Amino acid sequence: MRILAIVLALMIMLLQWPLWVGKGSWLRVWQLDQELADKRADNESLRERNAALAAEVLDLKTGTDAIEERARNELGMIRKDEVFFQILDRSKPLAPRPAPAAAVTASAPLSR
């Protein structure tokens, strides 16, 4: 009788082995759930970024305000008859500007 109980207990343990340790175990399912939650969070942030980019593209296609803002900020453009003031921070040193190519060639002596 005792041997039968041991054999039955071993059989139950062998049947539950894949549930706890095997390929489709509870631990693996939990890990996959965590990965899935992380991927869903990543996808949500990417959806928000895509929506912002789509709104910016639409604004660039339909309106002139976004184009003007980019021209001002990125290219330093100003309107005709507009006064532009640039306030420099004295705590930051100015980076030296390279001389324009026309000035370099014009200042070089001509030799024959």
N, CA, C and O of each residue as an XYZ file, in Angstrom:
448
protein
N       0.818     -1.185      0.000
C       0.000      0.000      0.000
C       0.868      1.258      0.000
O       0.570      2.244     -0.674
N       1.938      1.194      0.767
C       2.825      2.337      0.853
C       3.519      2.558     -0.493
O       3.687      3.705     -0.906
N       3.911      1.526     -1.163
C       4.572      1.625     -2.465
C       3.607      2.225     -3.481
O       4.000      3.043     -4.314
N       2.333      1.811     -3.407
C       1.331      2.344     -4.317
C       1.163      3.856     -4.124
O       1.022      4.584     -5.106
N       1.177      4.332     -2.892
C       1.061      5.756     -2.599
C       2.269      6.511     -3.147
O       2.118      7.606     -3.687
N       3.455      5.944     -3.015
C       4.671      6.581     -3.519
C       4.628      6.645     -5.045
O       4.977      7.666     -5.637
N       4.201      5.559     -5.674
C       4.110      5.517     -7.129
C       3.094      6.538     -7.633
O       3.355      7.230     -8.617
N       1.953      6.639     -6.982
C       0.941      7.621     -7.377
C       1.452      9.055     -7.178
O       1.195      9.924     -8.011
N       2.159      9.299     -6.097
C       2.727     10.630     -5.848
C       3.761     10.980     -6.917
O       3.794     12.114     -7.396
N       4.592     10.030     -7.290
C       5.568     10.261     -8.353
C       4.894     10.530     -9.687
O       5.343     11.385    -10.450
N       3.817      9.805     -9.975
C       3.095     10.016    -11.226
C       2.451     11.406    -11.260
O       2.446     12.065    -12.300
N       1.919     11.839    -10.146
C       1.337     13.177    -10.068
C       2.420     14.232    -10.267
O       2.201     15.231    -10.952
N       3.584     14.007     -9.671
C       4.696     14.953     -9.834
C       5.160     14.981    -11.292
O       5.459     16.053    -11.818
N       5.223     13.852    -11.934
C       5.628     13.796    -13.340
C       4.598     14.479    -14.239
O       4.964     15.106    -15.233
N       3.322     14.364    -13.899
C       2.288     15.031    -14.687
C       2.332     16.557    -14.512
O       2.029     17.298    -15.447
N       2.704     17.012    -13.338
C       2.741     18.452    -13.084
C       4.068     19.102    -13.461
O       4.170     20.328    -13.492
N       5.078     18.295    -13.745
C       6.393     18.838    -14.098
C       6.318     19.859    -15.250
O       6.877     20.948    -15.118
N       5.649     19.545    -16.370
C       5.576     20.544    -17.450
C       4.830     21.812    -17.038
O       5.113     22.892    -17.556
N       3.883     21.691    -16.112
C       3.123     22.856    -15.668
C       4.022     23.852    -14.938
O       3.844     25.061    -15.082
N       4.964     23.369    -14.173
C       5.798     24.245    -13.361
C       7.138     24.572    -14.014
O       7.655     25.671    -13.814
N       7.716     23.655    -14.787
C       9.073     23.842    -15.281
C       9.175     23.766    -16.802
O      10.140     24.287    -17.361
N       8.246     23.157    -17.479
C       8.365     22.875    -18.911
C       8.231     24.093    -19.803
O       8.295     25.235    -19.347
N       8.043     23.820    -21.096
C       7.990     24.852    -22.121
C       6.840     25.846    -21.895
O       7.031     27.047    -22.089
N       5.692     25.389    -21.502
C       4.544     26.260    -21.264
C       4.273     26.450    -19.785
O       3.115     26.487    -19.368
N       5.318     26.569    -18.989
C       5.153     26.646    -17.528
C       4.568     27.990    -17.109
O       4.511     28.940    -17.890
N       4.141     28.037    -15.865
C       3.586     29.267    -15.312
C       4.627     30.388    -15.315
O       4.295     31.547    -15.564
N       5.867     30.046    -15.043
C       6.932     31.044    -15.025
C       7.117     31.661    -16.413
O       7.250     32.877    -16.544
N       7.125     30.820    -17.439
C       7.283     31.314    -18.806
C       6.083     32.181    -19.216
O       6.254     33.200    -19.885
N       4.892     31.785    -18.822
C       3.696     32.573    -19.131
C       3.776     33.931    -18.450
O       3.412     34.946    -19.045
N       4.243     33.958    -17.223
C       4.383     35.219    -16.492
C       5.409     36.119    -17.184
O       5.180     37.320    -17.325
N       6.543     35.546    -17.618
C       7.561     36.324    -18.320
C       7.013     36.899    -19.627
O       7.264     38.058    -19.959
N       6.273     36.087    -20.356
C       5.693     36.557    -21.612
C       4.662     37.651    -21.382
O       4.556     38.580    -22.183
N       3.900     37.552    -20.294
C       2.944     38.614    -19.952
C       3.671     39.928    -19.658
O       3.215     40.998    -20.061
N       4.794     39.842    -18.959
C       5.582     41.042    -18.667
C       6.133     41.661    -19.956
O       6.090     42.878    -20.135
N       6.647     40.819    -20.842
C       7.158     41.312    -22.117
C       6.043     41.955    -22.944
O       6.246     42.991    -23.578
N       4.887     41.340    -22.930
C       3.748     41.867    -23.673
C       3.331     43.240    -23.131
O       3.031     44.152    -23.902
N       3.316     43.377    -21.818
C       2.962     44.674    -21.221
C       3.989     45.735    -21.597
O       3.623     46.876    -21.881
N       5.274     45.372    -21.603
C       6.317     46.320    -22.001
C       6.159     46.733    -23.456
O       6.286     47.913    -23.782
N       5.889     45.789    -24.318
C       5.719     46.090    -25.746
C       4.487     46.962    -25.988
O       4.504     47.845    -26.846
N       3.433     46.716    -25.238
C       2.238     47.554    -25.381
C       2.514     48.985    -24.949
O       2.028     49.926    -25.576
N       3.289     49.160    -23.885
C       3.657     50.506    -23.438
C       4.529     51.195    -24.491
O       4.342     52.378    -24.774
N       5.477     50.458    -25.068
C       6.316     51.016    -26.138
C       5.461     51.422    -27.334
O       5.647     52.496    -27.905
N       4.531     50.560    -27.705
C       3.659     50.854    -28.844
C       2.815     52.100    -28.595
O       2.602     52.898    -29.508
N       2.339     52.270    -27.377
C       1.524     53.442    -27.055
C       2.340     54.724    -27.184
O       1.854     55.717    -27.725
N       3.581     54.707    -26.688
C       4.421     55.901    -26.810
C       4.745     56.179    -28.274
O       4.814     57.338    -28.684
N       4.946     55.120    -29.069
C       5.209     55.311    -30.498
C       3.967     55.835    -31.225
O       4.082     56.630    -32.157
N       2.787     55.392    -30.800
C       1.551     55.919    -31.396
C       1.411     57.413    -31.123
O       1.026     58.177    -32.007
N       1.725     57.826    -29.898
C       1.646     59.241    -29.547
C       2.641     60.057    -30.371
O       2.312     61.143    -30.849
N       3.865     59.530    -30.538
C       4.866     60.230    -31.334
C       4.421     60.332    -32.792
O       4.572     61.379    -33.423
N       3.872     59.237    -33.322
C       3.396     59.252    -34.708
C       2.255     60.241    -34.903
O       2.180     60.916    -35.930
N       1.367     60.325    -33.914
C       0.262     61.281    -34.007
C       0.790     62.711    -34.008
O       0.291     63.557    -34.750
N       1.795     62.985    -33.183
C       2.377     64.329    -33.154
C       3.054     64.651    -34.479
O       2.930     65.765    -34.989
N       3.769     63.678    -35.038
C       4.421     63.897    -36.330
C       3.399     64.086    -37.448
O       3.593     64.915    -38.338
N       2.316     63.321    -37.403
C       1.270     63.470    -38.419
C       0.623     64.847    -38.330
O       0.330     65.463    -39.355
N       0.400     65.334    -37.112
C      -0.176     66.669    -36.935
C       0.782     67.737    -37.460
O       0.350     68.718    -38.064
N       2.076     67.548    -37.232
C       3.051     68.513    -37.719
C       3.109     68.508    -39.247
O       3.201     69.566    -39.870
N       3.057     67.319    -39.847
C       3.054     67.225    -41.312
C       1.819     67.907    -41.885
O       1.913     68.643    -42.867
N       0.667     67.664    -41.276
C      -0.570     68.297    -41.739
C      -0.472     69.813    -41.628
O      -0.898     70.537    -42.527
N       0.094     70.289    -40.518
C       0.255     71.724    -40.320
C       1.203     72.310    -41.356
O       0.964     73.405    -41.865
N       2.278     71.593    -41.675
C       3.214     72.077    -42.684
C       2.584     72.099    -44.074
O       2.894     72.971    -44.885
N       1.702     71.141    -44.347
C       1.065     71.082    -45.662
C      -0.002     72.150    -45.836
O      -0.164     72.692    -46.930
N      -0.732     72.460    -44.768
C      -1.885     73.345    -44.905
C      -1.622     74.786    -44.473
O      -2.185     75.709    -45.062
N      -0.794     74.997    -43.476
C      -0.627     76.349    -42.949
C       0.752     76.899    -43.204
O       1.694     76.166    -43.505
N       0.850     78.213    -43.076
C       2.144     78.862    -43.263
C       2.811     79.174    -41.925
O       3.994     79.511    -41.891
N       2.079     79.066    -40.840
C       2.645     79.393    -39.530
C       3.790     78.455    -39.161
O       4.823     78.900    -38.661
N       3.610     77.174    -39.402
C       4.657     76.213    -39.053
C       5.887     76.406    -39.926
O       7.015     76.284    -39.451
N       5.673     76.706    -41.193
C       6.805     76.933    -42.100
C       7.573     78.178    -41.660
O       8.803     78.181    -41.639
N       6.836     79.238    -41.309
C       7.477     80.469    -40.855
C       8.248     80.236    -39.560
O       9.354     80.748    -39.392
N       7.663     79.464    -38.646
C       8.333     79.179    -37.378
C       9.632     78.413    -37.609
O      10.655     78.727    -37.001
N       9.594     77.417    -38.480
C      10.815     76.663    -38.781
C      11.854     77.557    -39.457
O      13.040     77.481    -39.137
N      11.419     78.394    -40.379
C      12.360     79.280    -41.060
C      13.020     80.225    -40.065
O      14.214     80.505    -40.175
N      12.271     80.710    -39.113
C      12.836     81.620    -38.113
C      13.796     80.893    -37.171
O      14.905     81.367    -36.925
N      13.372     79.750    -36.648
C      14.172     79.054    -35.642
C      15.373     78.331    -36.229
O      16.472     78.416    -35.680
N      15.185     77.625    -37.328
C      16.244     76.786    -37.858
C      17.138     77.507    -38.853
O      18.332     77.217    -38.923
N      16.593     78.436    -39.623
C      17.373     79.101    -40.653
C      17.720     80.542    -40.305
O      18.532     81.166    -40.988
N      17.114     81.076    -39.253
C      17.411     82.441    -38.834
C      16.856     83.494    -39.774
O      17.413     84.588    -39.862
N      15.790     83.199    -40.467
C      15.215     84.142    -41.428
C      14.330     85.156    -40.714
O      13.731     84.866    -39.678
N      14.262     86.360    -41.296
C      13.374     87.406    -40.772
C      12.604     87.994    -41.942
O      12.991     87.833    -43.099
N      11.519     88.673    -41.631
C      10.698     89.301    -42.674
C      11.338     90.598    -43.143
O      12.218     91.154    -42.486
N      10.878     91.060    -44.287
C      11.339     92.334    -44.811
C      10.844     93.449    -43.890
O       9.711     93.406    -43.412
N      11.676     94.421    -43.651
C      11.373     95.561    -42.774
C      11.119     95.132    -41.338
O      10.360     95.784    -40.622
N      11.732     94.067    -40.918
C      11.596     93.589    -39.540
C      12.941     93.758    -38.851
O      13.987     93.513    -39.453
N      12.916     94.175    -37.597
C      14.145     94.370    -36.843
C      14.369     93.132    -35.985
O      13.460     92.648    -35.310
N      15.595     92.632    -36.027
C      15.935     91.422    -35.284
C      16.967     91.776    -34.224
O      18.013     92.346    -34.533
N      16.672     91.436    -32.976
C      17.595     91.659    -31.880
C      18.045     90.299    -31.366
O      17.229     89.412    -31.118
N      19.354     90.151    -31.211
C      19.890     88.916    -30.654
C      20.625     89.261    -29.378
O      21.562     90.058    -29.383
N      20.194     88.655    -28.284
C      20.803     88.926    -26.990
C      21.740     87.773    -26.681
O      21.320     86.619    -26.602
N      23.009     88.097    -26.509
C      24.015     87.080    -26.251
C      24.239     86.939    -24.758
O      24.190     87.917    -24.012
N      24.479     85.737    -24.344
C      24.778     85.447    -22.948
C      26.282     85.626    -22.751
O      27.078     84.918    -23.368
N      26.673     86.567    -21.896
C      28.095     86.857    -21.713
C      28.836     85.740    -20.985
O      30.063     85.669    -21.054
N      28.112     84.872    -20.291
C      28.789     83.799    -19.577
C      29.280     82.707    -20.525
O      30.178     81.940    -20.177
N      28.700     82.635    -21.707
C      29.124     81.643    -22.696
C      30.068     82.304    -23.698
O      29.733     83.348    -24.256
N      31.241     81.716    -23.936
C      32.145     82.313    -24.927
C      31.601     82.088    -26.330
O      30.949     81.082    -26.611
N      31.882     83.042    -27.194
C      31.432     82.946    -28.574
C      32.342     81.998    -29.335
O      33.559     82.011    -29.151
N      31.759     81.191    -30.176
C      32.547     80.305    -31.024
C      33.076     81.109    -32.191
O      32.340     81.917    -32.757
N      34.345     80.911    -32.575
C      34.877     81.676    -33.710
C      34.184     81.264    -34.997
O      33.941     80.084    -35.249
N      33.874     82.266    -35.797
C      33.200     81.996    -37.059
C      34.244     81.874    -38.158
O      35.178     82.674    -38.207
N      34.106     80.892    -39.038
C      35.043     80.795    -40.159
C      34.780     81.916    -41.154
O      33.645     82.363    -41.317
N      35.832     82.359    -41.812
C      35.700     83.434    -42.797
C      34.988     82.894    -44.021
O      35.193     81.737    -44.389
N      34.156     83.702    -44.660
C      33.487     83.251    -45.879
C      34.516     82.938    -46.960
O      35.605     83.512    -46.979
N      34.165     82.039    -47.843
C      35.086     81.609    -48.890
C      35.455     82.753    -49.815
O      36.601     82.828    -50.258
N      34.526     83.644    -50.122
C      34.796     84.776    -51.014
C      35.824     85.715    -50.399
O      36.671     86.251    -51.114
N      35.767     85.924    -49.090
C      36.705     86.811    -48.422
C      38.099     86.213    -48.403
O      39.082     86.945    -48.510
N      38.205     84.917    -48.270
C      39.506     84.260    -48.238
C      40.172     84.350    -49.594
O      41.364     84.644    -49.681
N      39.424     84.102    -50.648
C      40.017     84.147    -51.980
C      40.311     85.576    -52.403
O      41.275     85.810    -53.132
N      39.501     86.544    -51.962
C      39.716     87.920    -52.341
C      40.931     88.501    -51.636
O      41.584     89.387    -52.187
N      41.255     88.034    -50.438
C      42.377     88.588    -49.686
C      43.701     87.943    -50.076
O      44.760     88.457    -49.716
N      43.665     86.857    -50.786
C      44.911     86.209    -51.205
C      45.541     87.000    -52.342
O      44.846     87.432    -53.261
N      46.874     87.193    -52.280
C      47.523     87.943    -53.351
C      47.486     87.178    -54.662
O      47.590     85.952    -54.702
N      47.337     87.939    -55.720
C      47.315     87.337    -57.055
C      48.746     87.212    -57.561
O      49.526     88.161    -57.481
N      49.075     86.065    -58.069
C      50.419     85.884    -58.621
C      50.317     85.431    -60.053
O      49.435     84.654    -60.419
N      51.255     85.940    -60.877
C      51.257     85.586    -62.295
C      52.464     84.811    -62.644
O      52.637     84.424    -63.799
